[in-house]
Amino acid sequence: MIASRGSARTDTYPPPSTQTVGEQDLHSHVVSPLQVLAAAIAEEPARSLEDESPGRFGMRDAWRSEGRGGLDARVTKYFAPKITHQTDWQVLAAQSRESTLRLEPAACDPLTARLIDRHDADHYFDMYFEIRNPFLGLHDRQLYTPEYVYSRSFTLFSVICALGCAVSARPRDQFLYPALLSLAEAGVKWSIAVAVKSVETVQAIIVMQYWAPLCQKQSDDSCWLRLSHAFQLARDIRLDNASAIADQVNMLCPDADAERKERLARNCERTWLHCFISDKHWGIMSGRTSCVSWRQIPSSMDGWWRKPTASPHDRLIAGLAEMRRLLVKMLEQGKQFSHTLESITKWHSEALETFEQFYNSRCSVEDRTVPSAISVPPLAFYTSHSIMVLNAQAMRDLVAIGVLTTCQPFLEIARKTVQVATRLLDHFLFDRVFLDRHRGLQNNQFIMICHAITEILHAVRRGGLTPEEVDSAAFKVRAVPRRLEKIAEELPSSSVAHLYGNLASFFVAQLDGSQNSDSSQGLSGLDEAGASPSAWSGMIDQGLIDSSTWMNMGFLTSDVPIYDPSGLGGIDGASLDTFSL
């Protein structure tokens, strides 16, 4: 643990040090006039008074009489080397009383605010690492103890406590969660507003967005703005530079042993990898352009997760980084070919083979007792969805050149999509990691589940599947709302699990209609799921979701919308730009 100063209350961890971590110049790859000015000012004050000619003594004395000493102190301070790493504790201690962005020190985290005690914090950390971190893998539990996190960042500490409280089964925590979430949100907003420069700030923003509460409308969600800040902040503190990371670790813990330094360095590397992964996760889901290029990460992650100091979840991080980079490269290659039936099918066939090889080699494990085995099912889940995205792009390209959805090449890709979609649902419905930690699913995974359902629904409507394939896929689709309902019952009302449970129920109703099932079968499925089409329409009428986005699932698939959004009260049905990676 990093040494801290000051006395400690009995219900809190020792308050962290407010001493500056260190200063380091950042050298951009672009020539900056500001850096030229800063370098000139750094040299001039020491020699300017000595080099003056006798005729200039009058001016020099005048400057001295004004107390400026050759340069205004404000100018010198302005161009001084910037601090590249700061804890939020340091920024909090240095804030002005007149600051419009002032955060009250007595209420900056749940321990200081006396909402929880040390035992509560330990429990919330256990819940977070046991239930939620396995689906993300951002934090090393051996390094990120409650004491260490509290000493480094009250913002990240508040976020982990809130996320752990949300999945806690203790009755008291259900009432405490809104207050903890409010503190965590306030800390993140304040850290962004005052530009706190730390690895923990980047992590807090990323983690908070993966489990962000439900917005009234998806189009009002500001997660992309926050994530963009996290990605730019990671670059600013040079998490993409190995030598800068080593310097920071040596500055942070100069007397630490080699293993401790290695864990700290891996923490920075892991955070940068997750910037890339998160960028691609959210970019695919929302159709946003990328902020972090796949060329900015190491070429191979295979040896990185096998090191002795690796976290069990580093296998997931390494696999996700390689998988996302592979997907982006495949999609870029697809744009380089002339769009003909032959070129599209050839590109898709080669890309699909590459992804299936990746799935077979990276998403299987012989020994289930090794710690890293916990990362395999989530990686297989994400990889299956990436194959669905790849297939959706190929089908969309075929439609763009006039290929009918009833022709054999299109139907063949659609059949493979159904196979992969049912495989994704298998992980969600039957895999032990997902069953034991179902409350830990993050927002993007809910989108992937509903995307799989829509692909199956479109394939059933389109035809070309055998009755056995339809029955097998439909069985799994009908099981999804029941599972999502169970998850939603164990999470706060602000969780997006409630939204996607209703959305899945709506798609089950559409599937029942497409199969021309008898009324009893359709009603049975909806009763078990706990929602009906009329209830879903009521949610739309009340403005609880952005129907132009969720009803028009064309932003994730190649087919026409399930409903025409223009028929739902005149809502604008503009679709998102698909796969702008």
N, C-alpha and C positions, 0 to 999 in steps of 0.2 A: 504494500500500500504506500502511496506517496505520502511523505511526511506532511503533517498539517500543523497549524498553529492555533493557539487560543484554547480556551476552556470548552469542555463539552458538557451539554446537558445530559441528564440521565436517559432521556428518551430520544436522543439523536446521535448520529455518528459525529466524530470530531469535525468541526468546521474546516473547510479546506483553506489552503494558503492563498493569499491574494497577491503573491509575488509574481512578477512578470516571468513567463516561461522563457522567453528569449526573443531575439530579433534577428531577422534574416532578410536580405535583399532578394527579391524575385527578379530574374532576368528574363524578359519576354523574348520570344523569337522574332518580334517586330520591334524596330527601332522606335523608342518612345521619346518624344520631346520632354515629357515630364521627368523621365529618368536622366536625360541629359542635363536638365536644370538641377535636379537633385545632386548629381555628381559634381557639377560645377560649384554649387553652394557648399558642398561638403569639403571642398578644397580651399575655397577662397577665404573664409573667415580667419584661418590661421596665419595667412601670409599677407592679407590685404593691407594691414597697418604698417608692416615692415617694408613693403615695396613702394610705398608712396614717395613721390619726389618732394623736395623742400617746399615747392610752390603750392603743394596741396595740403600743407599742415593746417591751414585755416579751416578748410572743409573737414579735415579729420577731427579737429577740436570741436567743431560745431556738432558733428555726429556724436562725439563722446559726451558733449554737454546735454544732448537729448537722451543719453542713456542707451544709445542704439549700438555702440561698439562695432560699427562697420556694417552690420546687418540687423534689421528689425528682428527681435526675438520671435515674433509671430511667424515671420518668414522661415526662420531656421527650424522652428518646431514643425511647421507645415511640411517642409521637405525632408524631415528626419526619416531615417529608415523605418519602414512600417513593421509592426509586430505581426508575424504570420500565424502565430498560435496563441490564443487567449482562451482561458476558461470563462464560462459565464459568471463564475464567482468574481473573477477579477474585474470584468466589465461592470458588474453590479456594484462592487465596492467603489469604483471610480465614477459612477454616474453622478451628475449634478443634481442638487436639490430642485433646481428650476427646470430640469429636463421634462419636456412634454412626453417623453417615452419612458418615464420613470417607473420602475417596478419596485414595489414595497419589499424590502428585505425580510420583513417579518411574515410574509405570505408568499414566498417564491417557490416553496415546495411543500408537500404534505407533512413532512416532519417538522419543519420550522413553523408551519401553521398549526401544528398540534392536532391535525386531523387523524393521524395514525401514529403508532409507536414503532419501535424497532422490530418487534415481532411481526407486526402487520407487514412491514416492508419486506422482511424475509419471506413471508408467505406469498406476497405478490410476485416477488422475483422467482420463487419456485414455480408458481403458476405460469408465468410468462415463458420461462425456459422449458418447462415440461410440455406445454400445450401449444404455444404460438411460435416460438423460435424454430422448431423443427421444420416448419413450412417456409421459413425465410433464411435461417442460418446465418444471420448477420453477426451475432454475438457469441463470443467464446465464454462459456460459463465459468471456466477456471480463472479467467482474467476479470470478468465483469461481475464481481461480487457486489452486494449492496454497498459495502464500505468504499470500494474503489470507485464505483459510479458516482456515489454521493460526493466524493472528494473531487471528482473531475467535472461534474456537470449536474446541477440541480434540475436542468431542463430534461435531460435524458432520464434521470432518476424519476422525475414526475411522470414521464411518459410510460416507462416500464411499470411503475406502480399502477397507473390507470389501466393499462392493457392487461396486467395480471389480475386486477380487481374485477374486470369485466367477465372473466372466465372462472371466477371463484364461486364455489357453491355455498359459501357461508351466507346466511340470510342478511347479516349486517352489511355485507359488501354491496348488496343490491341497492341499498339506500346511500351508501357512501360513494358509489361510482360516479354519479354526476358531478360531485364536488371535485373528485380527483381528476376527472376528465377536463373540467373547467380550468384547473390549475395547470394541467399539461398543455392545453391549448394556449393558455395565456403565456406560458413559458416559451413555447415554440414561436408564437407571434412576436414576442419581445426579442427573442434571439435573432429572428429574421430582420426585424426593424432596426436593431442596433448593430447588426452584422457581426455577431459573435463568431470568431474564427477558431473553430476546434473540430476535431474529428467527431466528438460526441454530438455537436450540433448537427452535422451532416447525418449522423445515424438517427438522431431524434426525429428529424424531418421525414426521413425515408420510412422509418418504422411507423410513425404516426399516420402516414398516408396509406399504408397497406391495410390498416384497420380503422380508417377514418369513419366517423359516424355518417349516417345517411343524410344527404342533402335533400331539400324539398324537390329540386330538379337537378338532373344530372348535368345539364348545361350550366348550372350555377356553381358547380364544383370547381374550386380553385386549386385542386391538388397539383395540376401541372405547373402552376406558377411557383408553388412552394418547392416542388421537386427540381425545377430549373435553378432555383436559388441554391439548393443543396449541391447540384452538380457543379455549378460555377464556383461555389465555395470550396468544394473538394479540389478543384484546379488551383484556386488561389492559395491554398495551404499546401499545395504540391503533393497531394496524395498519389499522383501519377508518376512521381519521380523517386526512384529507389534511393539515390544518394541523399535526397532531402528527407526521406523517411528515416534513414539511418542517423542523420544529424539530429533530427527531432528526438529520436529515442535516446541518443546519447545525452542530449540536453535535459531530457525529462528524468532519466534515471542513470546518471553517470556511474554509480557504484553498484548497479544491479548485476546479477549474474547473467550468463549468456542465454539461459532459457527464458528468463524474464524479458530480456531485450528482444528475443525472437518472437515472443508472444505479442509484445507491443508493436513490433514491425508488422507482424501478420495481421494485427487488428487494422492497421492503416491500409495494407494491401487488400484485405477483405472488404473494407469500406469502399475503396476505389472500384473493385470488381462489382460490387453491388450498385454503384452508380451506373455502370454500364448495363447491368442486368435490369435494374429498375427503369432505366431509360427505354430499353427495348420492351419490357413488360407493358408499361403504360403507353408507349408509342404505338404498339400493335393494338391495344385495346381502344385507344381514343383516336387513332389516325393522326397523331401528332408527328411532326418531324423530329428527328433525333438530335440530341445535344451532345452525346458521347459517341465517338466513332469506334467501330470494332477494331480499327487499326491501333487504338490507344491502349489495348490490353495485351499481355504477353501471348505469344503464339501458341503455347501449350500449357495446359493446367494439370496435366496428368501427374507430374511429380510433386506439384505444390500441395495437394491434399494428402499426400502419403507421408509427409514429414512427421517426425515424432511429436512436435509441438502443435500439430494440426488439431483443430476441433473436429468432433465427429460429423459436424455439418459442413465442413469444408469440402467434402465430396459433392454435396449438393451445389455449393457455390461454384466449384470448378466445372461441374457438368453444365450448370446453367449458363455460365459464361461461354463455354465452347458451343453449346447448343444454340444460343442466341446469335453468336457470331456466325455460325454455320447457316442459320436461317437468313440472316441479312445478306450474306454472300450469295446464297442461292437465288434470292429474290433479285439481287442486283444483276446476276448473270441472266436471269430470265428477261430482263429489260433490254439486254444487249443484242438479242437475236431478233431477226425479222419475224414478225408474228404471222406464222403460217401454221396450219394444222400439224405438219410434220415437225417443225421446230419446237412448237409448244409441247407436243407429246414426248419428243426426245428429251427436252430439257426437264420436264416433269419426271419422266422415268428415271433419269440419272440422279436427280435431286432426291427423289423418293427412296431410291436404293441407298444413297448416302445416309439419309436419316434413319432408315431401318437398321443399317449397320451400326450406327451410333446407338440406337435404342437397344439393340441386342448386346452390344459390348459394354455399355455404360449403365444400363438400367436392369441389370441382373446381378445377383450376388449368390455365391455358393454357400458361404458361411453366414447365417443369420445372426450369429452371436457377436460378430465384430461390431464395435460401436458405430462405425460409419454406415452399417446396413440400414439404419433408420432414415438415411438420406435417399435411399434408392427409390421407394415408392413415390415421394413427391417429384423426384427428377423424372421418373417414367410418366407421371401425370402431365408435367409441363412439356415433355418431349412429344407426347401424343398430341397435345394441342398445337404445337408448332407444325406437326405434320398436317393437321387440319387446316392451318393457315396456308401452308404451302399448296395443298389441294384446292383450297378456295381460290387462291390466286390463279392457278392453272385453269379452273373452270370458268373464272371470270374472263380470262384471256381468250378462251375458246368462244364464249358467248360474244365477245367484242368483235371477233372476225366472222360472225354469222353462223357458227356451228350450232345446230339445234341441240336442245337439251335431251332429245330422244335418240341422238346418234350414239353409236357404240363407244367411241373414245370418251365422250362426256360421261356416259353411264358407267364406264369402267372406273373412272376417277371417283365418281360419286359413290360407287360400291366400296372402294377402298376407304373413302371418307367415313362411311357408316361403320366399317370395321374398326377404324381407329377411334371413332367417337364412342362406340360401345366399349372399347378397351379403356378409354378414359373414365367412363362411368363405372366400369368394373373396379378401378382403383378407388373411386369415391365411395362406392357402395359396399365393397367387400374386403378391401385391404385393411389389415390390422392397424397399421399406422394411422390411417384415416379414421377408422372406427374409434380408436382409443383417444384420438385428439381432434374429434370433429368440431369442437368449439373453437379450435385454433385456425380454421380456414380463413384465409385473407380475401379481401374484396375481389381481386382479379380471378381467384379460383372459382368464385361463384359465377363470374362472367363466362369463364371457360366451360363450366358445367352447362349453363344455358345455351352456349354456342353449340355444344355437342348435341343438345336436344333439337335445336333448330335444324341442324344438318340432317339428322335422322328424319325429322318431320318433312323436310323438303324432299328427301329421297323417297319417302313413302308416297308422297303426293305425285312425284314425278314418275314413279314406276321403275321397272327394271330390276327389282329385288325379288328373290324367291320368297314364297310364303314363310319358310323357316327363318330367313333373315329378318323379315318384317316382325314376326312374332317375338324373336329373341331380342331385337332392339326395342320393340314397344314395351316388353316386360320390364326392361331396365329403366326406360324413360318414365314409366308409371311409378316406379319405386323412388324416383328422385324427390318429388314433392313431399312425400312422407318423411324422408330423411332430412330435408331442409326444414321442415316444420319442427322436427325434434331439435335440430340445432338452434333454430330461432327461439324456441321455448326456454333454452338455457342461456340466452344472451340478452343484453339490454334491448329495449325497444328501439334504440337508435342504431342497432346493427343492421347492415345491409342484408343480412340473412333473411329478414322478414320480407324485403322486397323481392328477392330472388326466389323465395318459396312461393309467393303469389305468382310470379312470372312463370315458374315451372308448372304450376297448376294450370295456368292459362294454356300453355303449350300442350299439356296432356289433353285438355278439352279439344284442342285443334286436332291432335292425333286421333282421338276417338272419333271425331267427325270424319276425318280422312279415311279411316278404316270402315266407315259405315257400321259401327258397332251398334248393338241394341242399346236402348236407353238405360237399361239397368246396369250394364257394364260401364257406361260413361258416368252415370251418377255415382256408382260405387267408387270409382277411382277418384272422383272429385270430393266425395265425402271423406275419404281417408286422408286426402291432402289438405282438407280444411279450407277450401276456397272454391268459388264458382265463377263462371264467366260474368254473371251479373255483378258480383262483388268486385271483380277486376275492373269492369267498366265504371263502377262507382268510384274506384280509386282514381281513374283517369279524369272523371268529371270533377273530382275534388282538387285536381292539380297536384296530386301527391307524387307523380312521376312525370318525366318528360316523355310523353307518348311518341313524339316524333323520332326519338332515339330508340326506345325499347320496342315499340311496335314495328318499326322498320328495321328489322334485324339484318337488312342488306349490308350494313357496314361490316358484318362479319361473314357473310355468305355470298354466294354467287347468284341467288335466285331473287325473284321479285318479293316485295314485302308481303308479310302474311295478311295484313290489312293495309288499305290505303289510308295513310294518316290524314289526308285531306277530308276524309269522311267522318272524322272524329271532332266535330265542332270547329272545322276550319283551321286546324292546326297546320302550321307550315311543315311540309314533309321533306325538307332539304336533307339529304344524306351526307354523312361524313366522308371526307376524302380517305379512301381505303388504303391501308398499308403504306402510308407515307413515312417510311422509316428513315 
